[in-house]
């Protein structure tokens, strides 16, 4: 497997480290000397020449920002894309647009920030491919989805770590308000969240059933749940995800429009 990673930034670097575990032949590209040196330290070929990287590979992972893709197109000759599999992690640019611009076989991937610790949750769109799946399984879990679900995926799974982090911070502040040292509370909260997720996965139970197991008559949990209900916490989270989804859809339309007349 010969893989080029175009744009070894934060996620690109995580992908590079994952692909290394597959004993693949890898080329990583970057614009700065710092990026080039970082790639070399991984024992991987590094270059600023995107055309060379594409030509030398069988699978090309486009990990640049969407607004930088025009530069990649200008640098890479049209013939270099021939016969390649392209995986784009660029938000907003549709498969049909990338096919038109490159003539290659195109997939889209949406991992999240947890890729940096090998716990990403990645969506792949949309025709299944074993090689592509193998690459992204080195980052965590993989789900094949239709392309039309990627905006929702971005809002829930892409932005999700930020929303969860905000909720965890609220728990920690609540602990401080109750007199618990923040450091102690924070570590315990992380353990509690991890344990809750493990319970839900292993027991294959609905969150509501787990909630009801914890909630006893006239106990502490029901008082807390009543406050959550009165403060509209659940509704706020739903609206948060919906707002992120709408923004993702808008950005996608804006970005894809940039490439409407590009050849």
N, C-alpha and C positions, 0 to 999 in steps of 0.2 A: 504494500500500500504506500503510495507516494502522495503526501499531503502538503499543500501550501496553505499557510495561515496568513491572510493578507490583513495586516493591522494587529500587531500583538500588543493590545492594551490589556486592561484588567481581565476581561472575559477571554480575550484571545490567548492570554498567557495561561489561564486555567485550562483552556482547550489544548494548548501545546503540551502541557504537563500530562494531561490525560492521554493524548495520542502517543506520547512517549512510551506509555505502558503497553502499547500494542506492538512495539518494535517496528513502527512505521518509519519510512524515510520522510523527514520533515524539513520544510523550508519555512522560516518565519520572516515576515517583512515588517519594517518600521520606518518612520521618517526621521527619528532622532538617533544620535549616537548612543544615548542612554538605553533606548529600546534595543538597538542592535547588540550592545554589550550584554544586556540581560538575556537575550535569546542565546547568544554564544555561551554564556555561563551554564546553560542547560545542555550543552553539548550538541546543539542544533545549528544547522546552517542558517546564517542570517544574511539578509540583503535588503537594500533599499530599492532594488529593481523588481517591480511588480510583474513586468512582462516576463522576465527570466523565471520568476517563481511560478507563475502560471504555466509556462511552457514545460517546466521540469516536473510538474505534478500530474496526478490523475484525479485527485479530489481537491477542490479549491474552497476554502472556508473564508467567506467575506466577513471580516470582523471589524471593518471600519465603520465610522459613523455615517449615516445615510447621506449627509451633506458633503462627505468627502468621496463618495462613490464616483462622482463625475471626474475627479482627478485620476482615479484608478482606470476608468474607461479610456481617458486620454493617453494613459501610459501603456496600457495593454493593447496590443494589436488584435484585431478581430479574429484573425486565424489562430491566435494562441488559445482561445476558448474552445476550439474544436475538439469534440470527443471527451470533454471534461464533465465531471459531476461538480456542480456548484452548490454549496450550502451557504445561504445568506442568514446572518444573524442581525442584519440591518432592519430596524423597525420601519414598517410603512411601505417598503418597496415590494410590489406584488410579484409573484412568480411569473405571471404573463409578461410583465415589463422586463424582468431579468432575462427571460427566454428571448424576447425580441432584441434586446441589446447585445446578448452574447451568443445566442444560437445553441447554447449548451443545455444539458439536463439540469434542472434547478429544483432545489429543495429550500424550504425556510426552516430555521430553528430559532426557538425562543427559550434559552436557558435563563436562569436568574442568578443573582449575586452569590448564592450558596455554592456555585460552581467552584469558588476559591477554596472550599474545604471538602470538595467531592460530594456535596449533598444538593446539587442542583435538581430542579424539577423542570425538565425540558419538553417543550412541544415541538414535534416535527411535522411538517406539512409537505406534500400530503400523501404521495405514493410511497409505500413502504420499500425500504432498501436496507439490507442486512449490514452492509459496510457503514453506511451513515449512522444507523442505530448503534452499531458497535462503538463508534467514536464517541457518541454523546452519552452512552451508558458509562463511560469512564468518568463522567462528571456527576452521575447520580441516576435518578429515575427518568424514564423516557415515555412519552405518550404521543401516539400518532393521531393527529387531528386534521379536520378540514381547514383550509386556509381562512375561511370566513370566521373561525373561532379565535384567531390569533389576537384580535383586539381585546376580546374578553380575557384571554389568557394573560395578556400583558397587564391588564388591570388587576387581575386576581393573583397571579403567580409571579409576574415580573415586579409589580409594585408591592406585592404582598409582604415581603420581608420588612419593608419600611413601615407598613401598617402594624404588623405584629410587634416590631420593635417599639413602636409608639405605645401600644397597649401594655407591653412589658414594663416600659418606663412608668406608665401610670400606676401599675401594680406596685412598683418600687416606691413611688412617691406616697402611695397609700400606706405602705408599710412604715415609712418615715413618719407620716402623720399619726400613726398608732404607737410610735416610740421605738420602733425597731431600727437598728443600725442599717444604713443603706447597703453596705457591702454584703452583710449577712443576708439581707432580704433578697438582693439581686441574685446571688448564687442559688438560694433556695427556690426563687421564682423560676429560674431557668430549669432547675431539676423538676419542678412541678409541671411546667409546660411540656417538657420532654416526656415525663411519665404519663401525662394525660394523652398525648399523641400516641404513645406506645399502647396504652390501654385501648384507645379507640380502634387502632389498627388490628391488634391481636384479638380483641373480643368481637370485632366487626359489628359494633353496635352503633346505633344512631346517637349523636351528641345529646339529644333530649333524654334518652334513656339513662345515659351516664349522669346527666344533671339530676334526674329524679332519684338516682341511687344515693346521691350526696345530700339531697334536700330532705330534711326531717321536719315533722310538725313543730311549728313555733321555734325553729332553730335559727342558727346564725345565717345559714345559706339562704333561706327563704326571705329573710330581711334584706340581705344584699341583692337578691334577685328582684325584689319589689322596688328597690332603689334604681337598679338598672332599667327596669321597665318604665318607671316614672320619668327618668332622665332621657329616655329614648335611645339608649346605647345601641341596641340591635338595629334600630332604624337608621341611626347615624352611620353605622358600618356599611349597611346596604347602600346608602346614598353615597358613601365614600367610594365604594367599588364602582357604582354606576357612573360617578363623575370621572373617575380615572378611565373607565371604558370609553366614555364619550370623547375625552381628550385624546385617547389613543386613536380612535377612529378619525378624528379631525386631523391629527398630525399625519396619519397614514395617507389621507386624501391630499394633504398639502405636499407631502414628500413625493408621492407617486405622480402628482401633476408636474413636478419639476422635470420629470423624465419623459413626459408625453411626446415631446418633439426631438428627443435625443436619439441619435443613431451612432 
